[in-house]
Amino acid sequence: MPKHFKRGVKREHHLLKGIEKVLEEISALKGVKKVIPGRIYSSDSRGFEIKVVRETLTGLKLLAKSNGSVQEIFLIIDKADREKVSKEILQISEKWTKG
């Protein structure tokens, strides 16, 4: 595994509080090659949510929201696996939201 990766998740940047286990679960999905957390922004969000917002050239872009912050998450995924992974992320999000 390349430098800064642990359990399929890049650890070079900060992560939202409570999101580490969710990202590790997403990284274990069949078809997901890499999980790369991006910038963290402040927001008025409450609770926890993670959702797919769009496809990118290399995979999917997610937004994770957690108690006043939002973080971009980029997934490297083959085109053929994107729809299946999107559906699995919805299930993971529902599970973690119910807590």
C-alpha positions as CSV (number, residue, x, y, z in Angstrom):
1,M,0.0,0.0,0.0
2,P,1.4,3.5,-0.9
3,K,2.6,5.9,1.7
4,H,-0.1,7.5,3.9
5,F,-2.6,4.7,3.3
6,K,-4.0,2.6,6.1
7,R,-6.8,0.2,5.6
8,G,-7.4,1.6,2.1
9,V,-7.9,5.2,3.4
10,K,-5.4,8.0,2.7
11,R,-4.3,9.4,6.1
12,E,-2.3,12.4,4.9
13,H,-5.0,14.9,5.8
14,H,-7.4,15.3,8.7
15,L,-10.7,13.4,8.9
16,L,-14.0,14.5,10.3
17,K,-14.6,13.2,13.8
18,G,-16.2,9.8,13.7
19,I,-15.7,9.1,9.9
20,E,-12.7,6.9,10.0
21,K,-14.6,3.6,10.5
22,V,-17.1,4.5,7.8
23,L,-14.3,5.2,5.3
24,E,-12.6,1.9,6.1
25,E,-15.9,0.1,5.5
26,I,-16.3,1.9,2.1
27,S,-12.6,1.1,1.2
28,A,-13.4,-2.6,1.7
29,L,-16.2,-2.6,-0.9
30,K,-15.5,-4.6,-4.0
31,G,-14.3,-2.2,-6.8
32,V,-13.1,0.6,-4.5
33,K,-9.3,1.1,-5.2
34,K,-8.6,4.1,-3.0
35,V,-10.4,6.5,-0.6
36,I,-9.0,10.0,-0.6
37,P,-10.3,12.5,2.0
38,G,-10.3,16.1,0.8
39,R,-10.9,19.5,2.3
40,I,-13.0,20.1,5.4
41,Y,-15.3,23.1,5.4
42,S,-17.5,24.5,8.2
43,S,-21.3,24.2,7.8
44,D,-24.5,24.3,9.7
45,S,-24.9,20.5,9.4
46,R,-26.2,18.4,12.4
47,G,-25.7,14.7,12.9
48,F,-23.9,12.5,10.4
49,E,-24.5,11.9,6.7
50,I,-22.4,10.6,3.8
51,K,-23.6,10.7,0.2
52,V,-22.5,10.4,-3.4
53,V,-22.7,13.8,-5.1
54,R,-21.3,13.0,-8.5
55,E,-19.1,10.9,-10.8
56,T,-15.6,12.1,-11.5
57,L,-13.2,11.0,-14.2
58,T,-11.6,8.5,-11.9
59,G,-14.6,7.5,-9.7
60,L,-17.0,9.1,-7.3
61,K,-17.1,12.3,-5.2
62,L,-18.8,12.0,-1.8
63,L,-19.7,14.6,0.8
64,A,-19.5,13.6,4.5
65,K,-21.3,15.8,7.0
66,S,-20.7,15.7,10.7
67,N,-21.7,18.2,13.4
68,G,-20.8,21.5,11.8
69,S,-18.3,20.3,9.2
70,V,-18.4,18.9,5.7
71,Q,-15.6,16.9,4.0
72,E,-15.1,16.0,0.4
73,I,-14.2,12.3,-0.1
74,F,-12.9,11.0,-3.5
75,L,-13.1,7.4,-4.4
76,I,-11.0,5.7,-7.2
77,I,-13.3,3.2,-8.8
78,D,-13.5,1.5,-12.2
79,K,-16.5,2.8,-14.3
80,A,-18.2,-0.6,-14.3
81,D,-18.4,-0.7,-10.5
82,R,-19.6,2.8,-9.8
83,E,-23.4,2.2,-9.7
84,K,-23.0,-0.8,-7.5
85,V,-20.7,1.0,-5.1
86,S,-23.0,4.1,-5.0
87,K,-25.9,1.8,-3.8
88,E,-23.7,0.2,-1.2
89,I,-22.6,3.6,0.1
90,L,-26.3,4.5,0.5
91,Q,-26.8,1.4,2.7
92,I,-23.6,2.2,4.7
93,S,-24.8,5.7,5.2
94,E,-28.2,4.6,6.4
95,K,-26.6,2.2,8.9
96,W,-24.3,4.8,10.4
97,T,-26.9,7.5,10.4
98,K,-29.2,5.3,12.6
99,G,-26.1,4.6,14.7
